[in-house]
Amino acid sequence: MKLERQTILPFNSIFFYNNINWLSVLFLVLLAFSSEAETIGAWKNMPSDIQICENLNDKGQTTWTSPSILGTCGAVKLMSTHQPGETFPVGNTKVIYYAFDDCGFVDMMSFTVRVLPSPEVTILENVEKDGIKLTAKTTNAATYQWSSGATSESIKAYETDAFQVTASTEEGCQSIATIFVNHKKPLLTSLEGANFQASKDFR
């Protein structure tokens, strides 16, 4: 969590509220030309950095409790670049909160939302002589856990059943895939040793 505070002249507050996309640029300019910082008051419940796993359905949706600040010069108005419940892309996104008081002071606090990628997993099915081979195909998985208890990338299915695999990354993000295997006994491919009794029609 990074704290950045700066004093500004009492510009028209409407400018800030309608142009929040320019606030970060304005703060960088003020930090470059000012040598002293004034504070509005004490921040409360400012979130620490947040790290979550990407959900392949709702991507990186996350929430937090919005902070507050007790000012020393009238009412304090808060604005932020992002809101709780928003969806964030994979990677790091800075969430910035701005506080404005009646004396023209501005405080800025920020934290980072980091969304880790989850593995995309599918199960490939390949029929072999001694069974059906199931292979977990993933993008960035480090470990596998099958419903049968196996932890390898591939397993053999010898009976009709549903098989599930959980793929996990090194950071602990998981995805699950399921497949239903309709296992049939292989057809007789050799007549060796077979005992046939011809019907009377073919005698």
C-alpha positions in Angstrom: 0.0 0.0 0.0 1.5 3.3 -1.1 0.8 6.7 0.6 0.9 9.8 -1.5 -0.2 13.2 -0.1 0.0 16.6 -1.5 -1.3 20.2 -0.9 -3.0 22.0 -3.7 -4.5 25.4 -4.2 -8.3 25.6 -3.7 -9.2 25.0 -7.3 -12.9 24.6 -8.3 -13.8 21.2 -6.9 -16.2 20.6 -9.9 -13.1 20.3 -12.1 -11.8 17.3 -10.1 -15.1 15.5 -9.8 -15.7 15.6 -13.5 -12.2 14.9 -14.6 -11.0 12.1 -12.3 -9.0 10.5 -15.1 -6.7 13.5 -14.9 -6.2 13.4 -11.2 -3.2 11.0 -11.3 -1.5 13.3 -13.8 -2.2 16.3 -11.6 -0.7 14.7 -8.6 2.5 13.8 -10.4 2.9 17.5 -11.3 2.2 18.6 -7.8 4.7 16.1 -6.3 7.3 17.4 -8.7 6.9 21.1 -7.7 6.1 20.9 -4.0 8.5 20.2 -1.2 6.0 20.0 1.7 3.0 17.8 2.2 -0.1 18.5 4.2 -2.5 15.9 5.5 -6.3 16.0 5.6 -6.6 13.5 8.5 -6.2 9.8 9.3 -7.4 7.2 6.9 -9.4 4.3 8.2 -9.8 0.8 6.7 -7.6 1.4 3.8 -7.2 -2.1 2.1 -3.9 -3.8 1.8 -2.8 -5.2 -1.6 -5.2 -7.8 -2.8 -4.2 -11.0 -4.6 -6.8 -13.3 -6.2 -7.0 -16.1 -8.8 -8.8 -15.5 -12.1 -12.1 -17.2 -12.4 -12.7 -18.4 -15.9 -16.4 -17.4 -15.6 -16.3 -14.0 -14.1 -12.6 -13.3 -14.6 -11.0 -11.2 -11.8 -14.0 -9.9 -9.9 -13.1 -8.8 -6.3 -14.5 -6.6 -3.6 -13.2 -4.8 -0.5 -14.5 -2.4 2.2 -14.2 1.2 1.1 -11.9 3.3 3.3 -12.9 6.5 5.1 -11.0 9.5 6.4 -11.6 11.9 9.4 -10.8 15.4 8.2 -9.7 18.4 10.2 -11.2 21.0 7.9 -14.9 20.5 7.2 -16.4 17.6 5.3 -14.2 15.2 3.3 -15.3 13.9 -0.1 -13.8 10.7 -1.4 -13.4 9.5 -5.0 -11.7 6.5 -6.4 -10.5 5.1 -9.7 -12.2 1.7 -9.1 -15.1 0.4 -7.1 -15.6 -2.7 -5.0 -17.1 -5.5 -7.0 -15.4 -4.5 -10.3 -13.8 -7.1 -12.6 -10.0 -6.7 -13.0 -7.8 -8.1 -15.8 -5.0 -10.5 -15.2 -2.0 -8.6 -13.9 -1.6 -5.7 -11.5 -4.0 -2.8 -11.3 -3.6 0.2 -8.9 -6.7 1.4 -7.1 -6.4 5.0 -6.0 -8.6 6.9 -3.5 -8.6 10.7 -3.4 -9.9 12.8 -0.5 -10.9 16.5 -0.8 -11.6 18.8 2.1 -13.1 22.2 2.4 -9.7 23.9 2.8 -8.5 22.7 -0.6 -6.2 19.9 0.6 -6.1 16.6 -1.2 -4.9 13.2 0.0 -4.2 10.2 -2.2 -3.9 6.6 -1.0 -3.6 3.5 -3.2 -3.4 -0.3 -3.1 -2.8 -2.9 -5.8 -5.2 -5.7 -7.0 -3.2 -8.6 -8.5 -5.1 -11.1 -10.5 -3.3 -14.4 -11.2 -4.1 -16.5 -14.2 -6.0 -19.8 -13.7 -5.2 -22.8 -15.8 -7.5 -23.7 -18.7 -7.9 -27.5 -18.6 -9.5 -30.0 -20.9 -9.4 -33.8 -20.9 -8.2 -35.6 -24.0 -9.5 -39.2 -24.6 -7.5 -41.8 -26.5 -8.6 -45.4 -26.9 -5.8 -47.9 -26.5 -5.6 -51.7 -26.4 -5.5 -52.0 -22.6 -8.0 -49.2 -21.8 -8.8 -45.6 -22.5 -6.1 -43.1 -21.8 -7.2 -39.7 -20.3 -4.8 -36.8 -20.5 -5.2 -33.4 -18.8 -4.3 -30.7 -21.3 -3.6 -27.4 -19.6 -1.9 -24.1 -20.1 0.1 -23.4 -17.0 -0.7 -26.1 -14.4 1.9 -27.4 -12.1 0.0 -30.3 -10.4 -2.9 -32.6 -11.1 -5.4 -34.3 -8.9 -7.8 -36.9 -10.4 -11.0 -38.1 -8.8 -9.4 -41.6 -8.9 -6.6 -40.4 -6.6 -3.9 -40.2 -9.3 -1.7 -37.2 -9.5 -0.1 -37.7 -12.9 -1.0 -35.9 -16.1 -2.5 -39.0 -17.7 -4.4 -41.9 -16.3 -6.1 -45.1 -17.7 -9.8 -45.7 -17.5 -10.9 -49.3 -17.4 -14.6 -48.9 -16.7 -17.5 -46.7 -17.5 -17.5 -43.8 -15.2 -17.1 -40.0 -14.8 -13.6 -38.8 -14.3 -12.6 -35.4 -12.9 -9.3 -33.7 -12.8 -8.2 -30.6 -10.8 -5.3 -28.6 -12.3 -3.4 -26.2 -10.0 -0.8 -23.6 -10.7 2.2 -23.0 -8.5 0.3 -20.0 -6.9 -2.6 -22.3 -6.0 -5.1 -21.2 -8.7 -7.3 -24.1 -9.8 -9.6 -25.2 -12.6 -11.6 -28.4 -12.9 -12.6 -30.5 -15.9 -14.8 -33.6 -16.1 -15.4 -36.3 -18.7 -17.7 -39.3 -18.9 -16.1 -42.4 -20.3 -18.3 -45.1 -21.9 -15.9 -48.0 -21.7 -16.6 -50.9 -24.0 -14.7 -54.2 -24.2 -12.6 -54.3 -27.3 -13.9 -56.5 -30.2 -12.3 -59.9 -30.8 -9.7 -59.2 -33.4 -8.2 -62.7 -33.7 -9.8 -66.0 -34.4 -7.0 -67.9 -32.9 -8.3 -70.4 -30.3 -11.9 -69.7 -31.2 -14.3 -72.7 -31.1 -17.1 -72.5 -33.6 -20.0 -74.9 -34.2 -21.4 -74.7 -37.7 -25.1 -74.6 -38.0 -26.9 -77.2 -40.2 -27.5 -74.6 -42.8 -23.8 -74.4 -43.6 -23.0 -78.1 -43.4 
